[in-house]
Amino acid sequence: MATPDLPPPPLSPRTWPTWLLVGLGWTVARWPWWLQRATGPWVGRRQYHQQPGPRRVGAPHPGRVLTGGRG
């Protein structure tokens, strides 16, 4: 069976930020566990302060999501 011809990966400047984030995630995944645990709170605080506006909860009650809003 012949393998399908796949297009080359998107490497245009428009997709560079995505590739940089993929590379960052790949790098962080290879950090020692203690370093990941030490940087986690710092990253969480930064993301919390960078979000504009009020923080919203996804659903006020899980039952409404699971039952289709009837309970």
N, C-alpha and C positions, 0 to 999 in steps of 0.2 A: 504494500500500500504506500503510495507516495505521500510525503508530508506536504501540507499546504504551504504555499508561499506567504509568509507573514510580512507585513510591512515593517520597515525599520522603526525603532522606538522614537517617539516624538522628542527631538532634541532642540527644537527652536527656542529662541529666547523667551517666548511666551510661557513655556513649561519649566523654565529654570527654577523658579521658586519651589515648585512641587518636587523637583529632583533634589533640591537642597534639603528640603524637609525629610524626604526619604533617606537621604544620606545621614542626616542628623539622627534620625531614629535608629538607623542601622548602627551608628557609632555608639549611641547611648545604650543600646541593647547589649553591647559588648563590654561596657564598663563593669567593674567589680560591683557586687551587690551592695557593699557598704557605701560606695560612692553614689549609686543610684538612690539609696535611701537618704543620703545626706542632701542631695540636690532636689529631691522631690518637694519638700516644703517650700523651698525658695521659688521653684517654678510655679507651684500652686498660688503663692502670694502674688507673684508677678501677673499671672493670668487673671486673678481676681481683680486687681487694680487696673488692668488694661481694658476690661469689659466696660463699655459705655452703658449708662442707664441702669435701671433697677434690675436685679436678678429675678428671674421668674422660675417657678417650679413647673415641670412638664405637665403633670396632672395632679389636681388637688386630692383625688382619691383613686387608688388603683382599681377599685371595683367598677368605677365608671368606664375605665378603659377596657377591662376584661369582659364586661357584660354589654358593651355597646352603648353605654350611657343610660341604661334602664335601672341602675340600682346603685 
